[in-house]
Amino acid sequence: MKYTTPILLTSIFILLQVHIYAQSSRLVAKASRVFNGTTYVLRDTTAYYYSNGKGGDVCHMRYCDSSNSWAPTAGGWFLLHHLDMVYDSAIASGRNNKLIEVRGTYHDSFMAGAPVYLKFIMDYRYDTQLQSVSFIGLNTGIWTNIWKDGYLYTGDGRNVNRIIHQIAMGSIWVGVLSRNFYYDSTAPNFYQQIDIDYNNGAFYVTSDFDYTVRSANNLTYSENKTWTGVDFSGCPMSTYVYTYDSSSHLLLTKTHSTETCSSGYIADTICQYSNFTSAGMPQTEIDQVWNGSSWVNQLRFAYKYNSFNQVTSLFLERWVSGAWATADLNNYYYEPYFPDALSKTENTTQMQVYPNPAQNVLHVTIEWPNPQPFTIAIFNSTGKQVYTQQVAALRIYNGSISTAQLPAGTYVLKLTGSTGEFTKTFIIAK
């Protein structure tokens, strides 16, 4: 009986942990398809890897550990690009780590398979604000600077008030652009951007972007002017006008106009949003262009969302010969996770799983630190094991698993060896 209290307390603590951690949803795969007149043909897939409670979606991919994009070819799957994100290890909490480097490997079939290696390096100030972003490329085996952006902040440190863009000229940096930002004193709302270019040893003003924000913090108007040599009194190059519903938060239209100076503004493009979800997300977007006398349909988008208001599908149609014609379809697949919890690390460099989403075949590659036997298992969304395979001792494994017999859905692939256990969520889409 003397052990009852500690055991009960431990159980309660575990239950409290489960309830304290807020469940969220993160993007694990994306599939892009094009309509060939009869059916959708897969164009490419991308798989996203995470660890330590990191997450992301279509709009917020900052906390992805790595990603792989593949394209189907007649000879098999072709790796389009691979990205690795490196975080500041000084902060243990997964979500709050600062992204300090993005490493990219890009492949192009037109380059006879020769990869291009690029990386971005982020540097931060003492107060964790972003201080600079450097873009570097691998040239004949040597990492070479290409360009760099430096960030300066307002007095309170909350907002960027200047970005200085520099390009590398050998071993020195040369400033080519200064982008200056201005804010009002209340919200603060961003209301102006002035670009200053550098040429022939001097800076000169080139562009002015002005923004109008209403009391509900909705952007209602923006315009782009060019420098006349004296001021910005010349004709604006373009403007955007935004309209909202009576509740002041649902964006209904965005209209782009071009200034001709002689005849005034000419509205050339309008985007119309409608069919909103209860969370205020548009399910329909229609883009029209002005043909000189009337608005003509151009594109129509249909969006679907999950319960976390994340886009799960983007359906595109084009206006052809007076009717909507099916064009492209993007599907986005998610898995639940707890962003505040430290989860089992998914190894992002030793194991590859593709394509994701899969249809009839799933390819698996893993490199162990030493030869060893291991087990491959697949579990469905209810936790039921639907596939298992024993693999004899080896260090590098390249294999394929038939998924033709499995229904569409979300699955977990688990590889268990003597030196570790690695998991990856994947999707079957049919």
Secondary structure in CASP SS format (residue, H / E / C, confidence):
PFRMAT SS
TARGET T0000
AUTHOR 0000-0000-0000
METHOD secondary structure of the structure
MODEL  1
M C 1.00
K C 1.00
Y C 1.00
T H 1.00
T H 1.00
P H 1.00
I H 1.00
L H 1.00
L H 1.00
T H 1.00
S H 1.00
I H 1.00
F H 1.00
I H 1.00
L H 1.00
L H 1.00
Q H 1.00
V H 1.00
H H 1.00
I H 1.00
Y C 1.00
A C 1.00
Q C 1.00
S E 1.00
S E 1.00
R E 1.00
L E 1.00
V E 1.00
A E 1.00
K E 1.00
A E 1.00
S E 1.00
R E 1.00
V E 1.00
F E 1.00
N C 1.00
G C 1.00
T C 1.00
T C 1.00
Y E 1.00
V E 1.00
L E 1.00
R E 1.00
D E 1.00
T E 1.00
T E 1.00
A E 1.00
Y E 1.00
Y E 1.00
Y C 1.00
S C 1.00
N C 1.00
G C 1.00
K C 1.00
G C 1.00
G C 1.00
D C 1.00
V C 1.00
C C 1.00
H C 1.00
M C 1.00
R C 1.00
Y C 1.00
C C 1.00
D C 1.00
S E 1.00
S E 1.00
N E 1.00
S E 1.00
W E 1.00
A E 1.00
P E 1.00
T E 1.00
A C 1.00
G C 1.00
G E 1.00
W E 1.00
F E 1.00
L E 1.00
L E 1.00
H E 1.00
H E 1.00
L E 1.00
D E 1.00
M E 1.00
V E 1.00
Y E 1.00
D C 1.00
S C 1.00
A C 1.00
I C 1.00
A C 1.00
S C 1.00
G C 1.00
R C 1.00
N C 1.00
N C 1.00
K C 1.00
L E 1.00
I E 1.00
E E 1.00
V E 1.00
R E 1.00
G E 1.00
T E 1.00
Y E 1.00
H C 1.00
D C 1.00
S H 1.00
F H 1.00
M H 1.00
A C 1.00
G C 1.00
A C 1.00
P C 1.00
V E 1.00
Y E 1.00
L E 1.00
K E 1.00
F E 1.00
I E 1.00
M E 1.00
D E 1.00
Y E 1.00
R C 1.00
Y C 1.00
D C 1.00
T C 1.00
Q C 1.00
L E 1.00
Q E 1.00
S E 1.00
V E 1.00
S E 1.00
F E 1.00
I E 1.00
G E 1.00
L E 1.00
N E 1.00
T C 1.00
G C 1.00
I E 1.00
W E 1.00
T E 1.00
N E 1.00
I E 1.00
W E 1.00
K E 1.00
D E 1.00
G E 1.00
Y E 1.00
L E 1.00
Y E 1.00
T C 1.00
G C 1.00
D C 1.00
G C 1.00
R C 1.00
N C 1.00
V E 1.00
N E 1.00
R E 1.00
I E 1.00
I E 1.00
H E 1.00
Q E 1.00
I E 1.00
A E 1.00
M E 1.00
G C 1.00
S C 1.00
I E 1.00
W E 1.00
V E 1.00
G E 1.00
V E 1.00
L E 1.00
S E 1.00
R E 1.00
N E 1.00
F E 1.00
Y E 1.00
Y E 1.00
D C 1.00
S C 1.00
T C 1.00
A C 1.00
P C 1.00
N C 1.00
F E 1.00
Y E 1.00
Q E 1.00
Q E 1.00
I E 1.00
D E 1.00
I E 1.00
D E 1.00
Y E 1.00
N E 1.00
N C 1.00
G C 1.00
A E 1.00
F E 1.00
Y E 1.00
V E 1.00
T E 1.00
S E 1.00
D E 1.00
F E 1.00
D E 1.00
Y E 1.00
T E 1.00
V E 1.00
R C 1.00
S C 1.00
A C 1.00
N C 1.00
N C 1.00
L E 1.00
T E 1.00
Y E 1.00
S E 1.00
E E 1.00
N E 1.00
K E 1.00
T E 1.00
W C 1.00
T C 1.00
G C 1.00
V C 1.00
D C 1.00
F C 1.00
S C 1.00
G C 1.00
C C 1.00
P E 1.00
M E 1.00
S E 1.00
T E 1.00
Y E 1.00
V E 1.00
Y E 1.00
T E 1.00
Y E 1.00
D C 1.00
S C 1.00
S C 1.00
S C 1.00
H C 1.00
L C 1.00
L E 1.00
L E 1.00
T E 1.00
K E 1.00
T E 1.00
H E 1.00
S E 1.00
T E 1.00
E E 1.00
T C 1.00
C C 1.00
S C 1.00
S C 1.00
G C 1.00
Y E 1.00
I E 1.00
A E 1.00
D E 1.00
T E 1.00
I E 1.00
C E 1.00
Q E 1.00
Y E 1.00
S E 1.00
N E 1.00
F E 1.00
T C 1.00
S C 1.00
A C 1.00
G C 1.00
M C 1.00
P E 1.00
Q E 1.00
T E 1.00
E E 1.00
I E 1.00
D E 1.00
Q E 1.00
V E 1.00
W E 1.00
N C 1.00
G C 1.00
S C 1.00
S C 1.00
W E 1.00
V E 1.00
N E 1.00
Q E 1.00
L E 1.00
R E 1.00
F E 1.00
A E 1.00
Y E 1.00
K E 1.00
Y E 1.00
N C 1.00
S C 1.00
F C 1.00
N C 1.00
Q C 1.00
V E 1.00
T E 1.00
S E 1.00
L E 1.00
F E 1.00
L E 1.00
E E 1.00
R E 1.00
W E 1.00
V E 1.00
S C 1.00
G C 1.00
A E 1.00
W E 1.00
A E 1.00
T E 1.00
A E 1.00
D E 1.00
L E 1.00
N E 1.00
N E 1.00
Y E 1.00
Y E 1.00
Y E 1.00
E E 1.00
P E 1.00
Y E 1.00
F C 1.00
P C 1.00
D C 1.00
A C 1.00
L C 1.00
S C 1.00
K C 1.00
T C 1.00
E C 1.00
N C 1.00
T C 1.00
T C 1.00
Q C 1.00
M E 1.00
Q E 1.00
V E 1.00
Y E 1.00
P C 1.00
N C 1.00
P C 1.00
A E 1.00
Q C 1.00
N C 1.00
V E 1.00
L E 1.00
H E 1.00
V E 1.00
T E 1.00
I E 1.00
E E 1.00
W E 1.00
P E 1.00
N E 1.00
P E 1.00
Q E 1.00
P E 1.00
F E 1.00
T E 1.00
I E 1.00
A E 1.00
I E 1.00
F E 1.00
N C 1.00
S C 1.00
T C 1.00
G C 1.00
K C 1.00
Q E 1.00
V E 1.00
Y E 1.00
T E 1.00
Q E 1.00
Q E 1.00
V E 1.00
A E 1.00
A E 1.00
L E 1.00
R E 1.00
I E 1.00
Y E 1.00
N E 1.00
G E 1.00
S E 1.00
I E 1.00
S E 1.00
T C 1.00
A C 1.00
Q C 1.00
L C 1.00
P C 1.00
A C 1.00
G E 1.00
T E 1.00
Y E 1.00
V E 1.00
L E 1.00
K E 1.00
L E 1.00
T E 1.00
G E 1.00
S C 1.00
T C 1.00
G E 1.00
E E 1.00
F E 1.00
T E 1.00
K E 1.00
T E 1.00
F E 1.00
I E 1.00
I E 1.00
A C 1.00
K C 1.00
END
